[in-house]
Amino acid sequence: MDIDLNADMGESYGSWSMGNDAALLNIITSANVACGFHAGDPDVMMKTMALAQKNFVGVGAHPGFADLQGFGRHRLHIPLSTLENQIRYQIGAAHAMATALGTQLRHVKLHGALSNMACEDPIMARACYEAALSVAPDLTMVVLTATAQMEAVKELGCKWVGEIFADRTYNDDGTLVDRSLNGAVIHDARIAGPRIAQMIKEGAIITQTGKRIKTQIDTVCVHGDTPEAIEIAESVREAIKASGIKLRKFHS
């Protein structure tokens, strides 16, 4: 059994720094690089992709809402046609940077509030994915498994992989517990690693109540924007390896 380990990165902006991308890139197999709307800028994108390429880590785009002040975590309600164009704009930028480096943009993963809303609304999810594919038809969609995102890619018939989160807890409908609620984010690396290994072995999301939601799991996300990010990423990696599961970039 193989599993991919991904992380959101390239989320610094100008002189403002976010996360420890260099350390994460020694742990993960796929990188989701911010495209300048919720975080990141052209210099950061290029630097992050170049470092990922050097570490043989797969490069993907991480588009979000145009919400620098809120780090893409504000729920914005905009026309679908505008959202589609914003996705195209971000994918175009990521594709250009990857091409300039002589590497391949492999995947797309929606960020923050945009992702959360697309988990609930298959029409919105499909609009985002169709917009991305209109720019780069061979991209793989990284979707939150057992949500409307997965419903959308199945309808589209495009390439996709199912994702779970190492440091977030789940509601019984398969969606993520809202960050504003206690217990939404897991801060203890001793819990994160074994929990994820158990989910992969069972092929199921384990919710806050202990409910099992059987689903396809191909990749695990470890976030880079928390103080304990590296410890959690290392815990997840070691727990996966100890379970006899191989870490490998997903097939694009």
C-alpha positions as CSV (number, residue, x, y, z in Angstrom):
1,M,0.0,0.0,0.0
2,D,1.2,3.5,-0.9
3,I,0.2,6.9,0.5
4,D,1.2,10.4,-0.5
5,L,2.0,13.1,2.2
6,N,1.2,16.6,1.2
7,A,1.5,20.1,2.7
8,D,0.3,23.6,2.0
9,M,3.2,26.0,1.6
10,G,4.6,29.0,-0.2
11,E,2.3,31.1,2.1
12,S,4.8,33.8,3.0
13,Y,4.3,37.2,1.5
14,G,6.9,39.9,0.9
15,S,8.8,40.4,4.1
16,W,6.2,38.5,6.1
17,S,7.1,34.8,6.7
18,M,4.8,31.9,7.3
19,G,5.8,28.3,8.1
20,N,9.0,26.2,7.7
21,D,8.7,25.1,4.1
22,A,12.3,23.9,3.9
23,A,11.9,21.5,6.8
24,L,8.5,20.2,5.5
25,L,10.0,19.5,2.1
26,N,12.3,16.9,3.7
27,I,9.2,15.1,5.0
28,I,6.4,15.3,2.4
29,T,6.0,14.0,-1.1
30,S,3.7,16.6,-2.6
31,A,3.6,20.4,-2.1
32,N,0.5,22.6,-2.6
33,V,1.9,26.1,-3.4
34,A,-0.2,29.2,-2.7
35,C,-0.9,31.3,-5.8
36,G,-1.0,34.8,-4.5
37,F,-4.7,35.3,-3.6
38,H,-4.8,34.1,0.0
39,A,-1.1,34.1,0.5
40,G,2.2,33.9,-1.5
41,D,3.7,36.2,-4.2
42,P,5.7,35.6,-7.4
43,D,9.0,35.4,-5.6
44,V,7.7,33.0,-2.9
45,M,6.0,30.8,-5.5
46,M,9.2,30.5,-7.6
47,K,11.4,29.9,-4.5
48,T,9.0,27.3,-3.1
49,M,8.6,25.4,-6.4
50,A,12.4,25.4,-6.9
51,L,13.0,23.9,-3.5
52,A,10.3,21.3,-4.0
53,Q,11.8,20.3,-7.3
54,K,15.2,20.0,-5.6
55,N,13.7,17.6,-3.0
56,F,11.9,15.6,-5.7
57,V,8.5,16.7,-4.2
58,G,5.5,16.9,-6.6
59,V,4.4,20.5,-7.2
60,G,0.7,21.5,-7.2
61,A,-1.3,24.7,-7.1
62,H,-3.2,25.8,-4.0
63,P,-5.8,28.4,-5.1
64,G,-8.0,30.3,-2.7
65,F,-10.3,33.3,-2.3
66,A,-8.8,36.7,-2.9
67,D,-8.5,37.3,0.9
68,L,-4.9,38.2,1.9
69,Q,-6.1,39.8,5.2
70,G,-8.1,36.8,6.2
71,F,-5.6,34.2,4.9
72,G,-8.3,32.8,2.7
73,R,-10.5,31.8,5.6
74,H,-13.3,34.2,5.1
75,R,-16.3,32.7,3.4
76,L,-16.8,34.9,0.3
77,H,-20.0,34.8,-1.8
78,I,-19.1,35.8,-5.4
79,P,-20.6,34.9,-8.8
80,L,-19.5,31.5,-10.1
81,S,-18.2,33.1,-13.3
82,T,-15.9,35.4,-11.2
83,L,-14.8,32.5,-9.1
84,E,-14.0,30.4,-12.2
85,N,-11.8,33.3,-13.6
86,Q,-10.0,33.7,-10.3
87,I,-9.2,30.0,-10.3
88,R,-8.0,30.2,-13.9
89,Y,-5.8,33.2,-13.0
90,Q,-4.2,31.3,-10.1
91,I,-3.7,28.1,-12.0
92,G,-2.2,30.1,-14.9
93,A,0.3,31.7,-12.5
94,A,1.3,28.4,-10.9
95,H,1.6,26.7,-14.3
96,A,3.8,29.5,-15.6
97,M,6.2,29.3,-12.6
98,A,6.5,25.5,-12.9
99,T,7.1,25.7,-16.6
100,A,9.8,28.3,-16.1
101,L,11.5,25.9,-13.7
102,G,11.3,23.0,-16.1
103,T,9.1,21.1,-13.8
104,Q,5.4,19.9,-14.0
105,L,2.4,21.3,-12.2
106,R,0.8,18.0,-11.2
107,H,-2.3,18.9,-9.1
108,V,-4.7,21.4,-7.7
109,K,-6.0,21.6,-4.1
110,L,-8.5,24.2,-3.0
111,H,-7.6,26.3,0.0
112,G,-9.3,27.3,3.2
113,A,-12.9,28.7,3.1
114,L,-13.1,28.0,-0.6
115,S,-12.4,24.4,0.0
116,N,-14.8,24.2,2.9
117,M,-17.6,25.7,0.8
118,A,-16.8,23.4,-2.1
119,C,-17.1,20.4,0.4
120,E,-20.7,21.4,0.9
121,D,-21.6,22.5,-2.7
122,P,-20.9,20.1,-5.6
123,I,-21.9,22.8,-8.1
124,M,-19.3,25.2,-6.7
125,A,-16.7,22.4,-6.5
126,R,-17.3,21.4,-10.1
127,A,-17.0,25.0,-11.3
128,C,-13.6,25.3,-9.6
129,Y,-12.3,22.0,-11.1
130,E,-13.6,22.8,-14.6
131,A,-11.9,26.2,-14.5
132,A,-8.6,24.6,-13.5
133,L,-8.8,22.0,-16.2
134,S,-9.6,24.6,-18.8
135,V,-6.1,25.9,-18.2
136,A,-4.3,22.6,-17.7
137,P,-6.3,19.6,-18.7
138,D,-4.0,17.0,-17.3
139,L,-4.1,18.2,-13.7
140,T,-5.1,15.8,-10.8
141,M,-7.6,17.2,-8.4
142,V,-6.8,16.7,-4.7
143,V,-10.2,16.5,-3.0
144,L,-11.4,16.2,0.5
145,T,-12.6,12.6,0.5
146,A,-16.3,11.7,1.3
147,T,-17.5,15.3,0.5
148,A,-19.1,17.2,-2.3
149,Q,-15.7,17.7,-3.8
150,M,-15.4,14.0,-4.4
151,E,-18.9,14.0,-5.9
152,A,-17.9,16.7,-8.3
153,V,-14.8,15.0,-9.7
154,K,-16.6,11.7,-10.1
155,E,-19.2,13.5,-12.2
156,L,-16.4,15.3,-14.2
157,G,-14.5,12.1,-14.8
158,C,-11.2,13.8,-14.3
159,K,-8.1,12.5,-12.4
160,W,-8.4,12.8,-8.7
161,V,-7.1,11.6,-5.3
162,G,-8.8,11.5,-2.0
163,E,-7.4,13.5,0.9
164,I,-7.6,13.4,4.7
165,F,-6.1,15.9,7.2
166,A,-3.6,14.9,9.9
167,D,-4.2,17.9,12.2
168,R,-8.0,18.4,11.9
169,T,-11.0,16.7,13.3
170,Y,-14.1,15.6,11.4
171,N,-17.8,15.9,11.7
172,D,-20.0,12.9,11.2
173,D,-20.9,14.1,7.7
174,G,-17.2,13.9,6.6
175,T,-16.6,17.7,6.7
176,L,-14.0,19.3,8.9
177,V,-14.9,20.7,12.3
178,D,-14.9,24.5,12.0
179,R,-11.7,26.1,13.2
180,S,-13.6,28.4,15.6
181,L,-14.7,25.3,17.7
182,N,-12.7,23.7,20.4
183,G,-10.9,20.5,19.3
184,A,-11.0,21.4,15.6
185,V,-7.2,21.5,15.3
186,I,-5.0,18.7,16.7
187,H,-1.8,20.1,18.3
188,D,-0.4,16.9,19.8
189,A,1.9,15.0,17.5
190,R,1.5,11.9,19.7
191,I,-2.1,11.8,18.7
192,A,-1.9,12.8,15.1
193,G,0.5,10.1,13.8
194,P,-1.2,7.0,15.1
195,R,-4.7,8.4,14.3
196,I,-3.8,8.9,10.7
197,A,-2.2,5.5,10.4
198,Q,-5.4,3.9,11.8
199,M,-7.5,5.8,9.2
200,I,-5.4,4.6,6.3
201,K,-5.4,1.0,7.5
202,E,-9.2,1.0,8.0
203,G,-9.8,3.0,4.7
204,A,-12.1,5.3,6.7
205,I,-12.4,8.7,8.2
206,I,-12.7,8.5,12.0
207,T,-14.9,11.4,13.2
208,Q,-15.0,13.2,16.6
209,T,-17.7,10.8,17.8
210,G,-15.8,7.7,16.6
211,K,-17.9,7.1,13.6
212,R,-16.2,5.4,10.6
213,I,-16.8,6.8,7.1
214,K,-15.5,4.3,4.6
215,T,-13.8,6.2,1.7
216,Q,-10.9,6.4,-0.7
217,I,-7.7,7.7,1.0
218,D,-4.7,8.5,-1.2
219,T,-3.0,11.4,0.4
220,V,-2.6,13.0,3.9
221,C,-2.3,16.7,4.5
222,V,0.0,18.1,7.2
223,H,-0.2,21.8,7.6
224,G,2.8,24.1,7.9
225,D,1.2,27.1,9.6
226,T,1.1,25.9,13.2
227,P,3.9,25.9,15.8
228,E,4.0,22.2,16.1
229,A,3.7,21.5,12.3
230,I,7.1,19.8,11.9
231,E,6.5,17.5,14.9
232,I,3.1,16.5,13.6
233,A,4.5,15.9,10.1
234,E,7.3,13.7,11.4
235,S,4.9,11.8,13.7
236,V,2.6,11.1,10.7
237,R,5.4,10.0,8.5
238,E,6.9,7.7,11.1
239,A,3.5,6.2,12.0
240,I,2.7,5.5,8.4
241,K,6.1,3.8,7.8
242,A,5.7,1.8,11.0
243,S,2.4,0.5,9.7
244,G,4.2,-0.9,6.6
245,I,2.7,1.7,4.3
246,K,5.1,3.2,1.7
247,L,5.3,7.0,1.3
248,R,5.2,7.9,-2.4
249,K,3.9,10.7,-4.7
250,F,0.5,9.8,-5.9
251,H,0.3,8.8,-9.6
252,S,-0.7,11.8,-11.7
